[in-house]
Amino acid sequence: MRTLAVLFVSICARAQTQCACDVKIPETLNARQCSLTKVTEEQPPDIHVFFLPDANPKKPNRLLALPRDQSPGMQRMASLSPEVRLELWTKAIEKAKQKWGDKWGIAYNGDNVRTQCHVHIHIGRLIEGVEAGEFLLVDGPAQIPVPGKDGYWIHPVNGKLHVHTGEQVCETVLLR
């Protein structure tokens, strides 16, 4: 079993998206993995967070929440200022509640499986009965810790949030 785990991690590490996105070099934004960076650059500079429908036709009920802030290469949640990070989590949760009431979930995939260089949060309806794995119990977005290389999936439970950690692929807990 340990051998399979090592093999899986090594495959994921090799699969990590190579990011050459740089808004100062517009031609770099034509790469598929830079498409969210390109769309972000088209947004008004005075907003901090915006939403897009997921472009994947297999995910017609999903939205993405994105920060307007840009950085070259693979952008990480940790590279956002604490204020922008809090606004991103808060607005993603607000939008999820608007669309799915108390059945919402949000997901941030880990670095090794992300196919886009720009930070984004998947917003959708949580699959029933999916509760599993390790999680932190927090009161609200201000208590969500900064993700490292792993992803998070978050959903409401009894007025609090379960922040599931320690996974790479997180968006699979959301209905397509």
C-alpha positions as CSV (number, residue, x, y, z in Angstrom):
1,M,0.0,0.0,0.0
2,R,2.9,2.4,0.8
3,T,4.3,1.8,-2.6
4,L,1.0,2.8,-4.3
5,A,0.9,6.0,-2.2
6,V,4.5,6.9,-3.2
7,L,3.7,6.3,-6.8
8,F,0.5,8.4,-6.7
9,V,2.4,11.3,-5.0
10,S,5.2,11.2,-7.6
11,I,2.7,11.2,-10.5
12,C,0.9,14.2,-9.0
13,A,4.1,16.0,-8.4
14,R,5.0,15.5,-12.1
15,A,1.5,16.6,-13.2
16,Q,1.8,20.0,-11.5
17,T,0.9,22.7,-14.0
18,Q,3.8,24.7,-15.3
19,C,3.0,28.4,-15.1
20,A,4.6,31.0,-17.1
21,C,1.7,33.5,-16.9
22,D,2.9,37.0,-16.6
23,V,0.5,40.0,-17.2
24,K,3.6,42.1,-18.2
25,I,4.2,39.6,-21.1
26,P,0.7,39.4,-22.7
27,E,1.6,36.5,-25.0
28,T,2.1,34.2,-22.0
29,L,-1.6,34.5,-21.2
30,N,-2.6,32.6,-24.3
31,A,-1.6,29.3,-22.7
32,R,-4.6,27.2,-21.5
33,Q,-3.3,27.2,-17.9
34,C,-3.2,31.0,-18.0
35,S,-6.8,31.6,-19.2
36,L,-8.1,32.6,-15.8
37,T,-5.2,35.0,-15.4
38,K,-6.1,36.5,-18.8
39,V,-9.8,36.9,-17.7
40,T,-8.7,38.4,-14.4
41,E,-6.7,41.0,-16.2
42,E,-9.8,42.1,-18.1
43,Q,-11.7,42.9,-14.8
44,P,-12.0,46.4,-13.4
45,P,-9.0,47.2,-11.2
46,D,-11.2,48.5,-8.3
47,I,-12.8,45.1,-7.5
48,H,-11.2,42.5,-5.3
49,V,-13.2,39.4,-6.0
50,F,-15.4,38.4,-9.1
51,F,-17.3,35.3,-10.2
52,L,-17.3,33.2,-13.4
53,P,-19.3,30.2,-14.5
54,D,-17.0,27.1,-14.7
55,A,-16.1,26.8,-18.4
56,N,-16.1,23.0,-18.2
57,P,-19.3,21.8,-19.9
58,K,-19.3,18.8,-17.5
59,K,-19.7,21.2,-14.6
60,P,-22.7,23.3,-15.6
61,N,-23.8,24.2,-12.1
62,R,-20.4,25.4,-10.8
63,L,-19.1,28.9,-10.3
64,L,-15.6,30.1,-9.7
65,A,-14.6,32.9,-7.3
66,L,-11.4,34.6,-8.2
67,P,-9.3,37.4,-6.7
68,R,-8.5,40.4,-8.9
69,D,-4.9,40.4,-7.6
70,Q,-2.3,38.9,-10.0
71,S,1.1,37.4,-9.5
72,P,3.4,35.8,-12.1
73,G,3.6,32.0,-12.2
74,M,1.5,29.6,-10.0
75,Q,-0.4,31.9,-7.7
76,R,-1.1,30.4,-4.3
77,M,-3.7,31.4,-1.7
78,A,-0.8,32.3,0.6
79,S,0.4,34.9,-1.9
80,L,-2.8,36.9,-1.4
81,S,-2.9,39.6,1.3
82,P,-4.8,38.5,4.4
83,E,-7.5,41.1,3.5
84,V,-8.0,39.8,-0.1
85,R,-7.9,36.2,1.1
86,L,-10.6,36.9,3.7
87,E,-12.7,38.7,1.1
88,L,-12.3,35.8,-1.3
89,W,-13.5,33.2,1.2
90,T,-16.3,35.5,2.5
91,K,-17.7,36.3,-1.0
92,A,-17.4,32.7,-2.2
93,I,-19.4,31.5,0.9
94,E,-22.0,34.3,0.4
95,K,-22.5,33.3,-3.2
96,A,-22.7,29.6,-2.3
97,K,-25.4,30.4,0.3
98,Q,-27.3,32.5,-2.2
99,K,-27.4,29.6,-4.8
100,W,-27.7,26.5,-2.6
101,G,-28.9,27.6,0.9
102,D,-27.4,25.3,3.5
103,K,-26.4,22.6,1.0
104,W,-23.4,24.5,-0.4
105,G,-19.8,23.6,-0.6
106,I,-16.6,25.4,-1.8
107,A,-13.4,23.8,-2.8
108,Y,-9.8,24.9,-3.5
109,N,-7.7,22.3,-5.2
110,G,-4.1,21.6,-4.1
111,D,-1.1,22.8,-6.0
112,N,-0.3,19.4,-7.6
113,V,-3.6,19.0,-9.4
114,R,-4.6,22.6,-10.3
115,T,-4.8,23.1,-14.0
116,Q,-5.0,26.9,-13.9
117,C,-2.3,29.1,-12.5
118,H,-4.6,31.8,-11.1
119,V,-6.1,31.1,-7.6
120,H,-9.8,30.2,-7.8
121,I,-12.4,28.6,-5.5
122,H,-15.0,26.2,-6.9
123,I,-18.5,26.9,-5.7
124,G,-21.3,24.3,-5.9
125,R,-23.8,22.2,-4.1
126,L,-22.2,19.7,-1.7
127,I,-22.8,16.0,-2.5
128,E,-25.0,14.5,0.3
129,G,-23.2,12.2,2.6
130,V,-19.7,13.2,1.5
131,E,-18.5,14.1,5.0
132,A,-15.2,12.3,5.5
133,G,-11.6,12.8,6.5
134,E,-9.9,15.3,8.7
135,F,-11.4,18.8,9.2
136,L,-11.1,21.9,11.3
137,L,-14.2,23.4,12.9
138,V,-14.3,27.2,12.5
139,D,-16.8,29.9,13.2
140,G,-16.4,31.7,9.9
141,P,-14.2,32.8,7.0
142,A,-11.8,34.8,9.2
143,Q,-10.8,31.5,10.9
144,I,-10.0,29.6,7.8
145,P,-6.2,29.0,7.9
146,V,-4.0,29.7,4.9
147,P,-3.7,26.7,2.7
148,G,-0.2,25.3,2.0
149,K,0.2,23.1,-1.0
150,D,-2.9,21.0,-0.2
151,G,-6.4,22.0,-1.0
152,Y,-9.5,22.6,1.2
153,W,-13.1,21.9,0.9
154,I,-15.5,23.7,3.1
155,H,-19.2,23.4,4.0
156,P,-21.6,24.4,6.8
157,V,-22.6,22.3,9.8
158,N,-24.8,23.6,12.6
159,G,-23.8,27.3,12.1
160,K,-20.1,26.6,11.8
161,L,-17.8,25.5,9.0
162,H,-16.0,22.3,8.4
163,V,-12.7,23.0,6.7
164,H,-11.4,19.7,5.3
165,T,-7.7,19.6,4.8
166,G,-4.9,17.3,3.7
167,E,-6.2,16.5,0.2
168,Q,-5.2,17.6,-3.3
169,V,-8.4,17.0,-5.4
170,C,-11.1,18.7,-3.5
171,E,-13.7,19.8,-6.0
172,T,-15.1,16.3,-6.4
173,V,-17.2,16.8,-3.3
174,L,-19.4,19.2,-5.4
175,L,-22.1,18.1,-7.7
176,R,-21.3,18.7,-11.4
